[in-house]
């Protein structure tokens, strides 16, 4: 994500949150959770307003929330009650898949299935 985009979200945080937080994603959230065991860990990468993070937390999932906009992270932290981490664009991230192989294919396949059902 480039600086122009980040600056946009930092500048328009309040309006972004007002237009996204109240959108009802209950069906999609519940479908997503149906693939996870109770209490699973969820990485909400690009958590935005914190809407989904809060939904998952209320259902006793362990959530790590991350976004690129400093201002959105602050607001999402207030809303969710957890520390929303700001992505450090200078660092490189690696994902370690301990419990299953070919995780990327699995996630893409499940995301496609969910989007086909609800979009």
N, CA, C and O atoms as a Tinker XYZ file with bonds, in Angstrom:
   476  protein
     1  N      0.858000   -1.169000    0.000000    73     2
     2  CA     0.000000    0.000000    0.000000    64     1     3
     3  C      0.903000    1.231000    0.000000    63     2     4     5
     4  O      1.873000    1.298000    0.755000    81     3
     5  N      0.583000    2.189000   -0.840000    73     3     6
     6  CA     1.453000    3.360000   -0.939000    64     5     7
     7  C      1.073000    4.438000    0.076000    63     6     8     9
     8  O      0.009000    4.386000    0.693000    81     7
     9  N      1.963000    5.409000    0.233000    73     7    10
    10  CA     1.748000    6.475000    1.217000    64     9    11
    11  C      0.486000    7.277000    0.937000    63    10    12    13
    12  O     -0.174000    7.732000    1.872000    81    11
    13  N      0.143000    7.456000   -0.322000    73    11    14
    14  CA    -1.059000    8.211000   -0.677000    64    13    15
    15  C     -2.305000    7.535000   -0.093000    63    14    16    17
    16  O     -3.190000    8.200000    0.447000    81    15
    17  N     -2.358000    6.227000   -0.209000    73    15    18
    18  CA    -3.495000    5.475000    0.332000    64    17    19
    19  C     -3.520000    5.549000    1.854000    63    18    20    21
    20  O     -4.571000    5.773000    2.454000    81    19
    21  N     -2.376000    5.363000    2.465000    73    19    22
    22  CA    -2.291000    5.427000    3.927000    64    21    23
    23  C     -2.699000    6.811000    4.416000    63    22    24    25
    24  O     -3.456000    6.935000    5.378000    81    23
    25  N     -2.203000    7.841000    3.761000    73    23    26
    26  CA    -2.563000    9.214000    4.134000    64    25    27
    27  C     -4.063000    9.449000    4.006000    63    26    28    29
    28  O     -4.661000   10.137000    4.834000    81    27
    29  N     -4.665000    8.881000    2.972000    73    27    30
    30  CA    -6.114000    9.006000    2.789000    64    29    31
    31  C     -6.854000    8.425000    3.994000    63    30    32    33
    32  O     -7.728000    9.075000    4.568000    81    31
    33  N     -6.496000    7.198000    4.369000    73    31    34
    34  CA    -7.180000    6.556000    5.500000    64    33    35
    35  C     -6.907000    7.284000    6.809000    63    34    36    37
    36  O     -7.788000    7.365000    7.664000    81    35
    37  N     -5.709000    7.810000    6.975000    73    35    38
    38  CA    -5.419000    8.595000    8.180000    64    37    39
    39  C     -6.258000    9.865000    8.224000    63    38    40    41
    40  O     -6.729000   10.264000    9.289000    81    39
    41  N     -6.444000   10.493000    7.082000    73    39    42
    42  CA    -7.201000   11.745000    7.016000    64    41    43
    43  C     -8.702000   11.527000    7.167000    63    42    44    45
    44  O     -9.379000   12.323000    7.819000    81    43
    45  N     -9.226000   10.468000    6.579000    73    43    46
    46  CA   -10.675000   10.245000    6.552000    64    45    47
    47  C    -11.117000    9.079000    7.441000    63    46    48    49
    48  O    -12.094000    8.393000    7.141000    81    47
    49  N    -10.398000    8.869000    8.517000    73    47    50
    50  CA   -10.692000    7.759000    9.429000    64    49    51
    51  C    -12.133000    7.779000    9.920000    63    50    52    53
    52  O    -12.823000    6.762000    9.856000    81    51
    53  N    -12.587000    8.910000   10.401000    73    51    54
    54  CA   -13.942000    8.996000   10.986000    64    53    55
    55  C    -15.011000    8.620000    9.965000    63    54    56    57
    56  O    -15.908000    7.836000   10.275000    81    55
    57  N    -14.929000    9.169000    8.751000    73    55    58
    58  CA   -15.961000    8.864000    7.752000    64    57    59
    59  C    -15.863000    7.417000    7.290000    63    58    60    61
    60  O    -16.886000    6.785000    7.024000    81    59
    61  N    -14.640000    6.878000    7.189000    73    59    62
    62  CA   -14.479000    5.470000    6.826000    64    61    63
    63  C    -15.160000    4.576000    7.856000    63    62    64    65
    64  O    -15.892000    3.651000    7.505000    81    63
    65  N    -14.912000    4.861000    9.116000    73    63    66
    66  CA   -15.499000    4.055000   10.185000    64    65    67
    67  C    -17.018000    4.178000   10.194000    63    66    68    69
    68  O    -17.715000    3.176000   10.353000    81    67
    69  N    -17.533000    5.377000   10.028000    73    67    70
    70  CA   -18.987000    5.579000   10.023000    64    69    71
    71  C    -19.671000    4.806000    8.903000    63    70    72    73
    72  O    -20.802000    4.349000    9.068000    81    71
    73  N    -19.001000    4.656000    7.775000    73    71    74
    74  CA   -19.642000    3.974000    6.645000    64    73    75
    75  C    -19.391000    2.476000    6.614000    63    74    76    77
    76  O    -20.038000    1.769000    5.842000    81    75
    77  N    -18.481000    1.975000    7.421000    73    75    78
    78  CA   -18.188000    0.538000    7.378000    64    77    79
    79  C    -18.572000   -0.226000    8.638000    63    78    80    81
    80  O    -18.925000   -1.403000    8.558000    81    79
    81  N    -18.512000    0.407000    9.776000    73    79    82
    82  CA   -18.726000   -0.311000   11.031000    64    81    83
    83  C    -20.134000   -0.875000   11.159000    63    82    84    85
    84  O    -20.319000   -1.949000   11.732000    81    83
    85  N    -21.116000   -0.177000   10.641000    73    83    86
    86  CA   -22.504000   -0.610000   10.817000    64    85    87
    87  C    -22.994000   -1.560000    9.726000    63    86    88    89
    88  O    -24.140000   -2.007000    9.777000    81    87
    89  N    -22.158000   -1.877000    8.747000    73    87    90
    90  CA   -22.563000   -2.800000    7.686000    64    89    91
    91  C    -22.714000   -4.195000    8.285000    63    90    92    93
    92  O    -21.819000   -4.676000    8.979000    81    91
    93  N    -23.843000   -4.839000    8.019000    73    91    94
    94  CA   -24.134000   -6.155000    8.595000    64    93    95
    95  C    -23.467000   -7.263000    7.779000    63    94    96    97
    96  O    -23.859000   -7.540000    6.645000    81    95
    97  N    -22.468000   -7.880000    8.370000    73    95    98
    98  CA   -21.758000   -8.994000    7.746000    64    97    99
    99  C    -22.002000  -10.291000    8.515000    63    98   100   101
   100  O    -21.236000  -11.245000    8.384000    81    99
   101  N    -23.053000  -10.328000    9.307000    73    99   102
   102  CA   -23.295000  -11.468000   10.193000    64   101   103
   103  C    -23.283000  -12.800000    9.452000    63   102   104   105
   104  O    -22.669000  -13.758000    9.922000    81   103
   105  N    -23.949000  -12.878000    8.304000    73   103   106
   106  CA   -23.984000  -14.147000    7.562000    64   105   107
   107  C    -22.589000  -14.589000    7.138000    63   106   108   109
   108  O    -22.239000  -15.762000    7.268000    81   107
   109  N    -21.803000  -13.662000    6.638000    73   107   110
   110  CA   -20.447000  -13.995000    6.193000    64   109   111
   111  C    -19.555000  -14.316000    7.391000    63   110   112   113
   112  O    -18.762000  -15.255000    7.337000    81   111
   113  N    -19.679000  -13.550000    8.462000    73   111   114
   114  CA   -18.882000  -13.814000    9.662000    64   113   115
   115  C    -19.194000  -15.203000   10.218000    63   114   116   117
   116  O    -18.284000  -15.953000   10.571000    81   115
   117  N    -20.472000  -15.538000   10.295000    73   115   118
   118  CA   -20.860000  -16.849000   10.816000    64   117   119
   119  C    -20.395000  -17.978000    9.907000    63   118   120   121
   120  O    -19.979000  -19.029000   10.393000    81   119
   121  N    -20.460000  -17.776000    8.605000    73   119   122
   122  CA   -19.985000  -18.791000    7.664000    64   121   123
   123  C    -18.485000  -19.002000    7.860000    63   122   124   125
   124  O    -18.014000  -20.139000    7.901000    81   123
   125  N    -17.744000  -17.913000    7.981000    73   123   126
   126  CA   -16.305000  -18.000000    8.226000    64   125   127
   127  C    -16.029000  -18.783000    9.512000    63   126   128   129
   128  O    -15.181000  -19.675000    9.533000    81   127
   129  N    -16.745000  -18.443000   10.577000    73   127   130
   130  CA   -16.526000  -19.113000   11.862000    64   129   131
   131  C    -16.895000  -20.589000   11.817000    63   130   132   133
   132  O    -16.369000  -21.381000   12.599000    81   131
   133  N    -17.786000  -20.966000   10.917000    73   131   134
   134  CA   -18.187000  -22.374000   10.826000    64   133   135
   135  C    -17.024000  -23.276000   10.404000    63   134   136   137
   136  O    -17.085000  -24.490000   10.596000    81   135
   137  N    -15.979000  -22.700000    9.839000    73   135   138
   138  CA   -14.804000  -23.470000    9.430000    64   137   139
   139  C    -13.760000  -23.577000   10.535000    63   138   140   141
   140  O    -12.745000  -24.254000   10.367000    81   139
   141  N    -14.001000  -22.916000   11.662000    73   139   142
   142  CA   -13.006000  -22.869000   12.733000    64   141   143
   143  C    -13.501000  -23.573000   13.983000    63   142   144   145
   144  O    -14.701000  -23.582000   14.260000    81   143
   145  N    -12.584000  -24.164000   14.743000    73   143   146
   146  CA   -12.987000  -24.706000   16.041000    64   145   147
   147  C    -13.240000  -23.560000   17.020000    63   146   148   149
   148  O    -12.701000  -22.466000   16.852000    81   147
   149  N    -14.041000  -23.805000   18.018000    73   147   150
   150  CA   -14.306000  -22.792000   19.044000    64   149   151
   151  C    -12.999000  -22.317000   19.655000    63   150   152   153
   152  O    -12.100000  -23.113000   19.927000    81   151
   153  N    -12.904000  -21.002000   19.867000    73   151   154
   154  CA   -11.728000  -20.436000   20.505000    64   153   155
   155  C    -10.489000  -20.370000   19.638000    63   154   156   157
   156  O     -9.399000  -20.101000   20.144000    81   155
   157  N    -10.628000  -20.610000   18.344000    73   155   158
   158  CA    -9.477000  -20.577000   17.434000    64   157   159
   159  C     -8.851000  -19.185000   17.403000    63   158   160   161
   160  O     -9.458000  -18.209000   17.845000    81   159
   161  N     -7.658000  -19.109000   16.886000    73   159   162
   162  CA    -6.973000  -17.832000   16.709000    64   161   163
   163  C     -7.247000  -17.309000   15.305000    63   162   164   165
   164  O     -7.178000  -18.054000   14.327000    81   163
   165  N     -7.559000  -16.018000   15.219000    73   163   166
   166  CA    -7.880000  -15.378000   13.945000    64   165   167
   167  C     -6.961000  -14.181000   13.763000    63   166   168   169
   168  O     -6.776000  -13.387000   14.686000    81   167
   169  N     -6.388000  -14.053000   12.575000    73   167   170
   170  CA    -5.631000  -12.864000   12.209000    64   169   171
   171  C     -6.531000  -12.022000   11.313000    63   170   172   173
   172  O     -6.832000  -12.408000   10.183000    81   171
   173  N     -6.955000  -10.871000   11.824000    73   171   174
   174  CA    -7.778000   -9.943000   11.038000    64   173   175
   175  C     -6.820000   -8.939000   10.407000    63   174   176   177
   176  O     -6.552000   -7.876000   10.968000    81   175
   177  N     -6.315000   -9.293000    9.243000    73   175   178
   178  CA    -5.302000   -8.517000    8.538000    64   177   179
   179  C     -5.997000   -7.470000    7.690000    63   178   180   181
   180  O     -6.716000   -7.808000    6.749000    81   179
   181  N     -5.789000   -6.202000    8.014000    73   179   182
   182  CA    -6.538000   -5.126000    7.359000    64   181   183
   183  C     -7.879000   -4.982000    8.046000    63   182   184   185
   184  O     -8.921000   -4.955000    7.392000    81   183
   185  N     -7.852000   -4.889000    9.364000    73   183   186
   186  CA    -9.073000   -4.952000   10.180000    64   185   187
   187  C     -9.974000   -3.735000   10.044000    63   186   188   189
   188  O    -11.138000   -3.783000   10.441000    81   187
   189  N     -9.458000   -2.650000    9.491000    73   187   190
   190  CA   -10.295000   -1.463000    9.290000    64   189   191
   191  C    -10.910000   -0.979000   10.583000    63   190   192   193
   192  O    -10.206000   -0.766000   11.570000    81   191
   193  N    -12.211000   -0.805000   10.583000    73   191   194
   194  CA   -12.924000   -0.228000   11.726000    64   193   195
   195  C    -12.949000   -1.128000   12.957000    63   194   196   197
   196  O    -13.286000   -0.672000   14.050000    81   195
   197  N    -12.599000   -2.388000   12.794000    73   195   198
   198  CA   -12.631000   -3.325000   13.912000    64   197   199
   199  C    -13.942000   -4.079000   14.037000    63   198   200   201
   200  O    -14.144000   -4.829000   14.992000    81   199
   201  N    -14.832000   -3.883000   13.074000    73   199   202
   202  CA   -16.145000   -4.520000   13.112000    64   201   203
   203  C    -16.034000   -6.041000   13.259000    63   202   204   205
   204  O    -16.642000   -6.626000   14.155000    81   203
   205  N    -15.260000   -6.672000   12.383000    73   203   206
   206  CA   -15.152000   -8.125000   12.423000    64   205   207
   207  C    -14.377000   -8.589000   13.651000    63   206   208   209
   208  O    -14.735000   -9.586000   14.278000    81   207
   209  N    -13.328000   -7.873000   13.988000    73   207   210
   210  CA   -12.545000   -8.211000   15.177000    64   209   211
   211  C    -13.440000   -8.269000   16.408000    63   210   212   213
   212  O    -13.386000   -9.229000   17.176000    81   211
   213  N    -14.256000   -7.248000   16.594000    73   211   214
   214  CA   -15.140000   -7.201000   17.762000    64   213   215
   215  C    -16.143000   -8.353000   17.735000    63   214   216   217
   216  O    -16.418000   -8.962000   18.768000    81   215
   217  N    -16.679000   -8.646000   16.576000    73   215   218
   218  CA   -17.637000   -9.744000   16.428000    64   217   219
   219  C    -16.998000  -11.068000   16.862000    63   218   220   221
   220  O    -17.601000  -11.848000   17.600000    81   219
   221  N    -15.774000  -11.306000   16.394000    73   219   222
   222  CA   -15.091000  -12.552000   16.735000    64   221   223
   223  C    -14.709000  -12.595000   18.215000    63   222   224   225
   224  O    -14.818000  -13.645000   18.848000    81   223
   225  N    -14.273000  -11.493000   18.761000    73   223   226
   226  CA   -13.929000  -11.441000   20.189000    64   225   227
   227  C    -15.136000  -11.756000   21.063000    63   226   228   229
   228  O    -15.023000  -12.480000   22.052000    81   227
   229  N    -16.294000  -11.208000   20.693000    73   227   230
   230  CA   -17.515000  -11.454000   21.471000    64   229   231
   231  C    -17.896000  -12.929000   21.473000    63   230   232   233
   232  O    -18.624000  -13.383000   22.357000    81   231
   233  N    -17.415000  -13.667000   20.503000    73   231   234
   234  CA   -17.719000  -15.092000   20.405000    64   233   235
   235  C    -16.552000  -15.950000   20.909000    63   234   236   237
   236  O    -16.447000  -17.135000   20.593000    81   235
   237  N    -15.692000  -15.324000   21.691000    73   235   238
   238  CA   -14.587000  -15.997000   22.386000    64   237   239
   239  C    -13.507000  -16.571000   21.475000    63   238   240   241
   240  O    -12.906000  -17.598000   21.790000    81   239
   241  N    -13.262000  -15.912000   20.349000    73   239   242
   242  CA   -12.123000  -16.267000   19.516000    64   241   243
   243  C    -10.943000  -15.388000   19.921000    63   242   244   245
   244  O    -11.129000  -14.280000   20.424000    81   243
   245  N     -9.749000  -15.880000   19.701000    73   243   246
   246  CA    -8.529000  -15.112000   19.964000    64   245   247
   247  C     -8.192000  -14.353000   18.690000    63   246   248   249
   248  O     -7.911000  -14.964000   17.659000    81   247
   249  N     -8.218000  -13.037000   18.751000    73   247   250
   250  CA    -8.049000  -12.240000   17.543000    64   249   251
   251  C     -6.825000  -11.340000   17.651000    63   250   252   253
   252  O     -6.625000  -10.652000   18.652000    81   251
   253  N     -6.024000  -11.359000   16.613000    73   251   254
   254  CA    -4.957000  -10.388000   16.421000    64   253   255
   255  C     -5.402000   -9.513000   15.264000    63   254   256   257
   256  O     -5.668000  -10.010000   14.169000    81   255
   257  N     -5.485000   -8.214000   15.502000    73   255   258
   258  CA    -5.960000   -7.278000   14.480000    64   257   259
   259  C     -4.814000   -6.378000   14.035000    63   258   260   261
   260  O     -4.039000   -5.879000   14.852000    81   259
   261  N     -4.726000   -6.183000   12.722000    73   259   262
   262  CA    -3.639000   -5.408000   12.131000    64   261   263
   263  C     -4.201000   -4.518000   11.032000    63   262   264   265
   264  O     -5.093000   -4.927000   10.290000    81   263
   265  N     -3.678000   -3.306000   10.932000    73   263   266
   266  CA    -4.022000   -2.434000    9.807000    64   265   267
   267  C     -2.818000   -1.548000    9.506000    63   266   268   269
   268  O     -1.866000   -1.502000   10.284000    81   267
   269  N     -2.862000   -0.851000    8.386000    73   267   270
   270  CA    -1.736000   -0.018000    7.968000    64   269   271
   271  C     -1.875000    1.434000    8.425000    63   270   272   273
   272  O     -0.868000    2.120000    8.600000    81   271
   273  N     -3.094000    1.907000    8.617000    73   271   274
   274  CA    -3.337000    3.298000    8.993000    64   273   275
   275  C     -3.213000    3.483000   10.504000    63   274   276   277
   276  O     -3.890000    2.808000   11.280000    81   275
   277  N     -2.354000    4.390000   10.902000    73   275   278
   278  CA    -2.164000    4.660000   12.328000    64   277   279
   279  C     -3.464000    5.113000   12.987000    63   278   280   281
   280  O     -3.799000    4.661000   14.082000    81   279
   281  N     -4.188000    5.998000   12.325000    73   279   282
   282  CA    -5.432000    6.527000   12.895000    64   281   283
   283  C     -6.511000    5.453000   12.983000    63   282   284   285
   284  O     -7.246000    5.389000   13.969000    81   283
   285  N     -6.608000    4.626000   11.977000    73   283   286
   286  CA    -7.592000    3.538000   12.021000    64   285   287
   287  C     -7.234000    2.557000   13.131000    63   286   288   289
   288  O     -8.122000    2.056000   13.820000    81   287
   289  N     -5.955000    2.279000   13.314000    73   287   290
   290  CA    -5.537000    1.395000   14.411000    64   289   291
   291  C     -5.970000    1.952000   15.761000    63   290   292   293
   292  O     -6.446000    1.209000   16.620000    81   291
   293  N     -5.806000    3.252000   15.947000    73   291   294
   294  CA    -6.214000    3.882000   17.210000    64   293   295
   295  C     -7.712000    3.725000   17.441000    63   294   296   297
   296  O     -8.139000    3.331000   18.527000    81   295
   297  N     -8.503000    4.031000   16.426000    73   295   298
   298  CA    -9.962000    3.953000   16.567000    64   297   299
   299  C    -10.436000    2.511000   16.735000    63   298   300   301
   300  O    -11.325000    2.235000   17.541000    81   299
   301  N     -9.849000    1.603000   15.979000    73   299   302
   302  CA   -10.232000    0.191000   16.096000    64   301   303
   303  C     -9.848000   -0.358000   17.464000    63   302   304   305
   304  O    -10.566000   -1.191000   18.017000    81   303
   305  N     -8.732000    0.095000   18.014000    73   303   306
   306  CA    -8.328000   -0.331000   19.362000    64   305   307
   307  C     -9.352000    0.109000   20.398000    63   306   308   309
   308  O     -9.732000   -0.666000   21.276000    81   307
   309  N     -9.795000    1.357000   20.289000    73   307   310
   310  CA   -10.821000    1.856000   21.218000    64   309   311
   311  C    -12.103000    1.039000   21.097000    63   310   312   313
   312  O    -12.709000    0.677000   22.105000    81   311
   313  N    -12.509000    0.753000   19.882000    73   311   314
   314  CA   -13.777000    0.062000   19.627000    64   313   315
   315  C    -13.746000   -1.397000   20.082000    63   314   316   317
   316  O    -14.724000   -1.896000   20.639000    81   315
   317  N    -12.636000   -2.071000   19.847000    73   315   318
   318  CA   -12.571000   -3.504000   20.131000    64   317   319
   319  C    -12.102000   -3.824000   21.541000    63   318   320   321
   320  O    -12.380000   -4.902000   22.067000    81   319
   321  N    -11.387000   -2.880000   22.152000    73   319   322
   322  CA   -10.845000   -3.142000   23.478000    64   321   323
   323  C     -9.532000   -3.905000   23.460000    63   322   324   325
   324  O     -9.024000   -4.281000   24.517000    81   323
   325  N     -8.975000   -4.139000   22.283000    73   323   326
   326  CA    -7.661000   -4.781000   22.187000    64   325   327
   327  C     -6.720000   -3.856000   21.424000    63   326   328   329
   328  O     -7.162000   -2.946000   20.723000    81   327
   329  N     -5.443000   -4.093000   21.565000    73   327   330
   330  CA    -4.443000   -3.312000   20.839000    64   329   331
   331  C     -4.430000   -3.764000   19.382000    63   330   332   333
   332  O     -4.117000   -4.917000   19.086000    81   331
   333  N     -4.769000   -2.857000   18.483000    73   331   334
   334  CA    -4.686000   -3.141000   17.053000    64   333   335
   335  C     -3.301000   -2.711000   16.603000    63   334   336   337
   336  O     -2.903000   -1.562000   16.792000    81   335
   337  N     -2.582000   -3.630000   16.014000    73   335   338
   338  CA    -1.196000   -3.379000   15.636000    64   337   339
   339  C     -1.123000   -2.697000   14.272000    63   338   340   341
   340  O     -1.872000   -3.023000   13.352000    81   339
   341  N     -0.209000   -1.751000   14.169000    73   339   342
   342  CA     0.011000   -1.093000   12.883000    64   341   343
   343  C      1.073000   -1.865000   12.112000    63   342   344   345
   344  O      2.123000   -2.208000   12.657000    81   343
   345  N      0.796000   -2.130000   10.861000    73   343   346
   346  CA     1.742000   -2.830000   10.009000    64   345   347
   347  C      2.980000   -1.965000    9.823000    63   346   348   349
   348  O      2.887000   -0.776000    9.520000    81   347
   349  N      4.120000   -2.572000   10.007000    73   347   350
   350  CA     5.384000   -1.907000    9.733000    64   349   351
   351  C      5.768000   -2.271000    8.308000    63   350   352   353
   352  O      6.234000   -3.379000    8.040000    81   351
   353  N      5.567000   -1.328000    7.399000    73   351   354
   354  CA     5.776000   -1.616000    5.983000    64   353   355
   355  C      7.231000   -1.901000    5.637000    63   354   356   357
   356  O      7.512000   -2.445000    4.569000    81   355
   357  N      8.151000   -1.547000    6.509000    73   355   358
   358  CA     9.557000   -1.792000    6.230000    64   357   359
   359  C      9.999000   -3.202000    6.567000    63   358   360   361
   360  O     11.071000   -3.639000    6.148000    81   359
   361  N      9.192000   -3.902000    7.308000    73   359   362
   362  CA     9.555000   -5.254000    7.715000    64   361   363
   363  C      9.001000   -6.272000    6.738000    63   362   364   365
   364  O      8.046000   -6.010000    6.007000    81   363
   365  N      9.618000   -7.425000    6.745000    73   363   366
   366  CA     9.115000   -8.534000    5.938000    64   365   367
   367  C      8.438000   -9.503000    6.889000    63   366   368   369
   368  O      8.916000   -9.739000    7.998000    81   367
   369  N      7.336000  -10.053000    6.451000    73   367   370
   370  CA     6.571000  -10.976000    7.278000    64   369   371
   371  C      6.556000  -12.347000    6.631000    63   370   372   373
   372  O      6.469000  -12.475000    5.410000    81   371
   373  N      6.640000  -13.339000    7.442000    73   371   374
   374  CA     6.505000  -14.713000    6.972000    64   373   375
   375  C      5.405000  -15.361000    7.793000    63   374   376   377
   376  O      5.265000  -15.110000    8.990000    81   375
   377  N      4.651000  -16.180000    7.140000    73   375   378
   378  CA     3.588000  -16.895000    7.838000    64   377   379
   379  C      4.037000  -18.336000    7.992000    63   378   380   381
   380  O      4.417000  -18.986000    7.018000    81   379
   381  N      3.992000  -18.822000    9.196000    73   379   382
   382  CA     4.361000  -20.208000    9.464000    64   381   383
   383  C      3.076000  -20.998000    9.657000    63   382   384   385
   384  O      2.229000  -20.653000   10.482000    81   383
   385  N      2.955000  -22.047000    8.889000    73   383   386
   386  CA     1.762000  -22.892000    8.967000    64   385   387
   387  C      2.151000  -24.182000    9.683000    63   386   388   389
   388  O      2.740000  -25.086000    9.091000    81   387
   389  N      1.819000  -24.246000   10.934000    73   387   390
   390  CA     2.218000  -25.393000   11.742000    64   389   391
   391  C      1.255000  -26.562000   11.601000    63   390   392   393
   392  O      1.678000  -27.718000   11.612000    81   391
   393  N     -0.026000  -26.276000   11.469000    73   391   394
   394  CA    -1.019000  -27.339000   11.566000    64   393   395
   395  C     -1.450000  -27.955000   10.246000    63   394   396   397
   396  O     -2.027000  -29.042000   10.237000    81   395
   397  N     -1.187000  -27.291000    9.138000    73   395   398
   398  CA    -1.577000  -27.908000    7.879000    64   397   399
   399  C     -0.729000  -27.385000    6.728000    63   398   400   401
   400  O     -0.189000  -26.279000    6.770000    81   399
   401  N     -0.634000  -28.215000    5.708000    73   399   402
   402  CA     0.164000  -27.869000    4.534000    64   401   403
   403  C     -0.700000  -27.143000    3.514000    63   402   404   405
   404  O     -1.927000  -27.244000    3.531000    81   403
   405  N     -0.048000  -26.421000    2.641000    73   403   406
   406  CA    -0.716000  -25.734000    1.536000    64   405   407
   407  C     -1.826000  -24.816000    2.041000    63   406   408   409
   408  O     -2.924000  -24.793000    1.485000    81   407
   409  N     -1.534000  -24.073000    3.083000    73   407   410
   410  CA    -2.533000  -23.210000    3.723000    64   409   411
   411  C     -3.063000  -22.143000    2.782000    63   410   412   413
   412  O     -4.253000  -21.828000    2.813000    81   411
   413  N     -2.201000  -21.584000    1.948000    73   411   414
   414  CA    -2.658000  -20.524000    1.050000    64   413   415
   415  C     -3.756000  -21.039000    0.117000    63   414   416   417
   416  O     -4.765000  -20.365000   -0.089000    81   415
   417  N     -3.559000  -22.224000   -0.440000    73   415   418
   418  CA    -4.580000  -22.796000   -1.318000    64   417   419
   419  C     -5.887000  -23.015000   -0.555000    63   418   420   421
   420  O     -6.973000  -22.752000   -1.071000    81   419
   421  N     -5.765000  -23.495000    0.665000    73   419   422
   422  CA    -6.940000  -23.742000    1.494000    64   421   423
   423  C     -7.710000  -22.449000    1.754000    63   422   424   425
   424  O     -8.929000  -22.403000    1.588000    81   423
   425  N     -6.996000  -21.402000    2.161000    73   423   426
   426  CA    -7.642000  -20.128000    2.474000    64   425   427
   427  C     -8.300000  -19.545000    1.230000    63   426   428   429
   428  O     -9.435000  -19.073000    1.294000    81   427
   429  N     -7.603000  -19.572000    0.106000    73   427   430
   430  CA    -8.164000  -19.034000   -1.141000    64   429   431
   431  C     -9.406000  -19.813000   -1.544000    63   430   432   433
   432  O    -10.411000  -19.224000   -1.942000    81   431
   433  N     -9.339000  -21.119000   -1.443000    73   431   434
   434  CA   -10.486000  -21.965000   -1.812000    64   433   435
   435  C    -11.691000  -21.657000   -0.920000    63   434   436   437
   436  O    -12.809000  -21.525000   -1.419000    81   435
   437  N    -11.479000  -21.544000    0.374000    73   435   438
   438  CA   -12.581000  -21.253000    1.295000    64   437   439
   439  C    -13.130000  -19.849000    1.078000    63   438   440   441
   440  O    -14.344000  -19.649000    1.105000    81   439
   441  N    -12.248000  -18.877000    0.862000    73   439   442
   442  CA   -12.702000  -17.503000    0.616000    64   441   443
   443  C    -13.534000  -17.434000   -0.658000    63   442   444   445
   444  O    -14.546000  -16.735000   -0.705000    81   443
   445  N    -13.114000  -18.149000   -1.677000    73   443   446
   446  CA   -13.868000  -18.169000   -2.942000    64   445   447
   447  C    -15.246000  -18.784000   -2.722000    63   446   448   449
   448  O    -16.246000  -18.270000   -3.224000    81   447
   449  N    -15.299000  -19.876000   -1.978000    73   447   450
   450  CA   -16.573000  -20.533000   -1.707000    64   449   451
   451  C    -17.517000  -19.607000   -0.945000    63   450   452   453
   452  O    -18.697000  -19.510000   -1.278000    81   451
   453  N    -17.002000  -18.933000    0.070000    73   451   454
   454  CA   -17.827000  -18.012000    0.848000    64   453   455
   455  C    -18.323000  -16.871000   -0.025000    63   454   456   457
   456  O    -19.497000  -16.505000    0.038000    81   455
   457  N    -17.434000  -16.303000   -0.842000    73   455   458
   458  CA   -17.856000  -15.172000   -1.678000    64   457   459
   459  C    -18.878000  -15.598000   -2.720000    63   458   460   461
   460  O    -19.774000  -14.822000   -3.051000    81   459
   461  N    -18.766000  -16.809000   -3.242000    73   459   462
   462  CA   -19.751000  -17.298000   -4.215000    64   461   463
   463  C    -21.118000  -17.479000   -3.564000    63   462   464   465
   464  O    -22.147000  -17.245000   -4.199000    81   463
   465  N    -21.129000  -17.887000   -2.321000    73   463   466
   466  CA   -22.391000  -18.115000   -1.623000    64   465   467
   467  C    -23.085000  -16.826000   -1.215000    63   466   468   469
   468  O    -24.314000  -16.771000   -1.174000    81   467
   469  N    -22.306000  -15.781000   -0.910000    73   467   470
   470  CA   -22.894000  -14.576000   -0.335000    64   469   471
   471  C    -22.796000  -13.331000   -1.192000    63   470   472   473
   472  O    -23.343000  -12.291000   -0.822000    81   471
   473  N    -22.128000  -13.402000   -2.304000    73   471   474
   474  CA   -21.983000  -12.196000   -3.131000    64   473   475
   475  C    -22.818000  -12.303000   -4.389000    63   474   476
   476  O    -22.823000  -11.382000   -5.207000    81   475
